[in-house]
Amino acid sequence: MKTQTFLAVDLGATSGRAILTTIDGTTLHQRELTRFPNHIIASCGHLNWDIFALYHEVIEALKIVAREQIHIDSIGIDTWGVDFAFIGSDGGVLRTPYCYRDPYTDGMPQRFFSEQVPAKEVYNLTGIQVMNFNTLYQLYALRQQHNAALAAAEKILFVPDALSYMLTGEAVCEYTIASTSNMLNPRTKQLDPRLLQSVGLSANQFGRSVLPGTIIGALTADVQQQTGLGPVPVVAVAGHDTASAVAAVPALDKHFAYLSSGTWSLMGIETEQPIISADTQKENFTNEGGIEGTTRFLKNICGMWLLEQCRKEWKDAGQEVLNYDTLLSQTLQLDDVPALIDPDDASFANPSSMQQAIADYCHRTSQPVPTTQPQYCKCILYSLALRYREVFRLLQQFAPFPIERLHVIGGGSKNELLAQFTANALGVPVVTGPAEATAIGNVMMQAKAAGVVESIADMRQMIARSVETRQFLPQDVETWKTYNIIR
């Protein structure tokens, strides 16, 4: 098999990067080409994404490829979910996309449910948990506010699709990113007509529907001239970054759950069909699009946000902050668990002081307050592991197959202490890695489009051969059974 090289553009809510990946038939070789910030711009009363700056960074990465005379077989772009750009009748971007953090959608789901489609029916149609910033409620808010860009829009493209459009001139609506909108029916894999009608739109305004691994088109003549490249294909990868990350799970069968671990955590399973019921709605599970038309049945959980915020506060207060290795080593040496919290309690969403929020929670639940950095760390890591156990047990109830292990991917997979605590709490093996799951999953769908791999199984076998993983087996399970989150 000939060697092929792909460019993965991975855009997160705070930064982006372009990663070059070569596949020589059996292994992957990665090189970070560029890394750049992604700024939220406050302007005209709203929070905006600078899509032109992101496009500029993509072009700069392509210029490097041309300058170094690297042959690339394709390009793929993944981003965060729900946000979108408006395209006018002349083909131009009408304005910078609003950021999902903009408060203009506050209270909008409840208004939508009372004025348009009841909450139960929306969940039955989409299987998506209710969040203010879902695309459906953003569009409804814009309608209520008589937004001029929405009124003039010829096309509405989710952010990865909009960037691919700027490169190719071709408008598509990729399945995984569309599934974050709260408008896609996971049974039909299409945007739901009733929900579209409720916001005064039609499916043809979102471009042609495509699954991950579809070639969108080639770089336009203008982009070729700017970059010095030829007509390189642009592939619709799993455009939602979590879908790309899950595509990179190095599992050789379906009997696993995944935990995409970072500032936030997402725990779920892959299924052939969505799981939608009154019970899954009650437990706030969501059904998002996966590779090869699968569904990612998952739940959002707080992640390392808790510890990251504490460390930031310690630094801002002038304290000497222990480096991670030292902090985890001292945490492991503690005999007692100082306190246990519910990581998903609303008080931890965005407090002015995370340390104070944890202290207040401990006072409220009649527990001792941690006093040292290792005590805060142990409180947080134990609590996260126990919260993972709660969600894992729900997954076991809902899953149509037995779950035999947990795969942890993303940056949080490097935290070996949390991985061991999680194995102890769940009572099943925990496999960690790859940390660069999103970029690998992006490339895998490009490889599928190029015919390098044919199926999910082929992809995951290649990943398993190419990436370093570690397995953590449960220890002291009986003691861990005595621990429970204090609410």
N, C-alpha and C positions, 0 to 999 in steps of 0.2 A: 504494500500500500504506500502511495506516495505521501511525502510530508506535506501538510497543509497548515496554513497560518490564518488565524482569525483575530479580529479586533473587537473586544468587548468594551462597550461604554457603559459604565455602572454609575448611576446618579442617585445619590442619597439626599436627604433633606438638609444636610449641612455641608457635604462635599461630594465631589465626583472624581472619577479616575478613568483612564483608558488603559486597558491591559491587553497586551499582545500574547496570544497563546498559540503555540505550535504543537500539532499532534503528529507524531511520527508513526502512527499505526497502533502503538501499544501504550504510550505514555504521553503525558501533557507536560509542556515546559512553558512557564509563565514569566512575563516581564512587564512590570509597571512602566508604562510609557510616560504618562502625565498624571498629576494629581492637582486638584484645584478646588477652591471654596465654592459653595453654592449659597449665595446670600439671599435672605428674605428682605425685600425692599419695601419700606413704608412710604406710600405715596398716595395722595388724593384720598385720604381716609381709608385706605385698604392696605393689606399686606400682599405683596406681589412676588412672583418668581420672575427673574430676569431670563426669559427663555432665549433671548438673543445672545446673552453672555454664555449660556450653556452651548448654544449652537456654535459660537465662536470657539469654544474650547474643543468641540468635536472637530471642527475644521483644523485647528492647530495640531491636534493629534494626527490627523490625516496628512498634514504637511510634513510632520516628522517621518511618517512612514515613507512618503515619497522621497524626502531628502536622504534617508538612509537606504533608499532603493530596496525596501522590503516588499516582497510580493504578498499581498493579503488576498485571501479567497472571498471574504465577506466581512460585513460590519453588522453588529447587533447592539441595540440600546435597551436597557432596562432602567426603570425609575421607581420612585415611590408611587402610591396609588391615588386614586380619586380625582386628581386635579386635571385640568383640560385647557386647551387653547381654542379660540374662535378664528376661523378662516373666512375671509370675505369673498365676495363674488369675483374679485380680481385676483384671487389666489394668495393675498397677503395676510399676515397675522394681524388681527384687528387691535389687540391690546395684550399687555402682559397678563399671563394667567394669575388669578387670585390664588393665594396660598391657603391650604386647608386649615391653617391656624387662625385665619381671619375670623373675627367673631360675628361676621354678618349672618351666619347661619344659626346663631344661638336661638333655641326655641322653635326652629323651623320644622323639625320632624313632627312635633306635636300639632303644629298648625296644618301641616300637610295631611296628617292622619284625620283630622277633624274636617278638613275642607275638600279632600280629594279621595284618598284610598285608606281604609282603616289599617292600623298597624299589623293586625293578624294577617290580613290579606297580603300586605306587602311582604311579610316574612314568608308566607306560603308561596308567593310567586318567585322570590329571590333567594330565600334562605340566608340572608345577610343580616348581621346584627345592626342595631340602630346606633349610628354615630352622627352627630350634628353635621360633620363635614362630608358625609357621603355625597357623591355627585348629584344624586337625585334631589337632595335638600339644598345643595348649592344652586342648582338650576331653578328650583322653585323659588328660592330667595331672590334670584336675579329677575325672575318674571314679576314677582311682587314689587320689585324696585324699578321696573320698567328699564332694565339695563339696555343701553343702546347697542353694545357689542353683540349681545344675544339676539336682539331684534334684527341685526344686519347679517348674522352669521349664515354663511352658505354651508360650512362644515364645522363640526365640533369634534376635536381630536384630543384624546388623552395624551398626556405629555410625551411618552415615548413614541406614540404614533405621530404626534406633531413634529418632533425632531426628525423622525424618519421621512415625513412629508417634506420638510425643508431640504433634506438631502436628495430626495428622489422625485418630488412632485406627485407622488402617489399617495392617496388617502386610504388608510385601512383602519379597522377597529379590531385590535388583537384581543383574543378571548380572555387571557388572564387579567390584563389590565382593565378590560371592560367589566369583569366580574366584581371589581372593587366598587363599582358605581352605585350598587343597590338598584340597578335597573335591568340586570341581565338575569334571564331565567336559566338556571343551571341544567334544567331538563332538556330544553331546546337548544341551549348554547347560543341563544340570540337575545338581543335587547327586547324587553317585553313591550308589546304595542300599547297596552293600557297605561303602563307607567310613563312611556314616552308621551302619549297623548295628554296625560295629566300635567305635563310641563310644556305642552304645545309644540312637541317635536316629532320627527319621524325617523325611522331607522336609516334612511338613505343620507341623512345629514351627518352620520358618523363614519362614513366610508365603508368599504366592503369588509365583511366579517372574515377573519382569518384565524387559524390556529397557530400556535408556536411552531416554528420550523418552516414557515412559508416565506418565499422570496417576495419582497415587496416590489422591488425594481432596482435599477442601477443608478449610480450617482448621475445627477444631471450634468449637462455640458458645462453649466456655470460652475458647479462644484468641482468638476474635473479640472477646469481652468484655474480655479483658486488654489487647489491642492497639488496639482501636478500628477494626479492619479488618473487611471483610465476608468472605464465603466464598471467599477467594483459593485457587486450586488449588496444590497442592504436587506437583511433578514429580519422578519418579525420573530424575535425570540420570545421567551416568556417575559413579556414587558413589565409585569409587576415584579419588583426585586425579590419579594418573598417566594414567588413561584419559581424564579430562576434559582434561588438558594435551595429550595426543596428538590429541584431537578438534580442537584448535585449530591444528594444523600447516597452514600456508597453502600446501599442495601441490595442484597441479592435475592430477596423475596419480599412479599408484601406485608409480612407480619411484624411491622414496626410502627412506632410513633416517632415523630420528629419534634425537635425543639430548636427553632431558629433563635439563637440567643445573642443578645446585645444589650443596648440600652433598654429595649423592650424585648419581651419573649413572646413567641407564637408557638403553641403546641398543638399538634394535630395529627391526622392520618390522611393517607391517599385512598380514595374510594372510586369505584366505577360510576356510582350514582350519588347524587346529593342525599344528605340525611336531614330531612325537614319534618319536624313534628312539634307538638305543643311542648314536649319536654326539652327539645333542643332550643326552642325559642326561650323557654323559661331560664335555661342555663346560659343563654346568650352565646351560643355557638354560631359560627358563620360558615358558609359554603362558598369558597372562592375557586376560581379556575386553576387547573393544573396542566401539566404537559400531557400530550396525547388525549386531550378531552377529558382527563380525570378531574375529580373534585378534591380540593384540599379542605377537609372538614377540620376546623380549628377554633381555637379560642385565644384571644389576646390576654397576656399576663404581663404584669410589671416585671422588669428585668433588673439589670445592673444599674439602672437609673438611681436606685436608692443609695447604693454605695458610691457611685460617681458624684452625686450631689453632696454627700457627706464629706468626701475627700476634697471637693472644691471649697466647701465651707471651712474646713480645717486650714487649707492653704490660704484662703482669703483672710482668715483670722490671725495669720502669722505663725501658726503652729508648724512644727516639723512633721511633715506627712510621711509616714512610712512608705517605702516603695512596695509594690505589690507582693514581691517574693517574701519580704520581711513580714509584711502585714499578714499574709496567709500562713506563714510559718508560726507566728505568734498566736494567731487565731486557733490553729490546730492544737496548740499546747494548752489552751484553756480547758479546764475540767468541766465547768458548768456552762449551761446555756443561759445567758443573762436574762433574756426575755424573748418572746415570740410575738410577731406582728402579722397582720394580714397585708401582704404587699399590695393588694388591689384595693385597699381601703381608700375612699375618696380623699382622705386627708393627705395622702402621699402623691396626689396627681401633679401638683405644681406648687408646693408650699414655699413661703418666703425663706424658711429654714427647714431643711430635711431633718437635721439633728433634733431640732425642737419638736418637729412633728412626731418623730419616733418617741421622744420623751413624753409628749402629751398623750400619745397612744398608750404608753406603759402606765402612766398615772391613771388613765381612764379604765384600764383593765386590771388595775391593782397588781402590777408587776414592778420589780426593781428596774430602775433606769440604767442603761449602760453608761459607763464613765470613761472608758478608754477606747482607742481606735480598734484594737482587736475585739473588744466586747461588742462594739457596734457592728463590726464585720461578721462576727459569729451570729449575732441576732439576725442580721439581714440574710446571710447565706442559709442558715437553718430554716428561716421563714420561707425563703424562695423554694427550697427543696420540698418543704411541706405543702406549699401551694401547688407546686408541680405535681405532687402526689394526688391532691384533690382533683385536679384536672385530668390527670392520667386515669384515675379510677372512673371518671365520667366517660372518658374515651373508651375504656374497656366495656362500659355498659352499652354505648351506642355503636361500637364498631361491629361490622359484619364478619369479623375474623378475629382470632386471638392475637393479642399484641405481646410479643416476646421480648422486645428490647426497645430502648430509646436511643435515637441518633441525635446528637447535639451538633449543630453546625453554626457557622458564623463566628464572630470575634469572641463571644462568650465561651466557645468550646475550649479556649486556652486556659480557662480557670479550672484547674484540676481538682481543687478542693471542693468547689461547688459540684463538679461532676461526681465525685465520690459521695458527697452528701446526698445527691439526687439518687444515685444507685441504692444507697442505704434506705432512703425514704420510700422509693418505688418498689424495691425488692426484685428488680430485674437488672440485667446488664445495661450499662450506659456506654455507648460508643461515641467518641468525640472526634470531630473533624469531617470535612476540611473547614478551616477558618475562612478561606476565600471562596465560600460556596457560591455566592451570587455570580461572580465573574465566571466560575467554572460552569455553572448551569447555563449562563448566557452562551458560552462557547459551545456547549454540547448541542444546543438547538441549532446553532449555525452548522455544526458538523453533521447534524441530521439532515439539514437542507442540502448539504453538499454530498450526501450519500456516504459519508465516512462511517456513520452508525445508522442502524435501521430501526432501533426500538429503545424503549426505556431500559430494558435489560442489558442491551449492548452498551449503552451509555454508562450505566452504573458499574458494569464490570470493568470498563476502562478506567473510571474514576477510582474504583477500589484498588486497581493495580498501580495507580499513579499518585495517590495522595497518602499522607501519613495519618493514621488514626490510632487512637488508644482505647482500650476497653477497661471499664471500671466495674468490678463485680460487687454485689451487695455485701456489706459487712455489718455485723452487730444489728441485724434486722429486728430482733426481738426488742432491743432497747429503743430503736427508732419507732416502733409501733406505739410506744407510750407517749410520743411527742405529738402534739396537735396545736394548730394555730389558736391563739387565745383571742376571742372576739368579745 
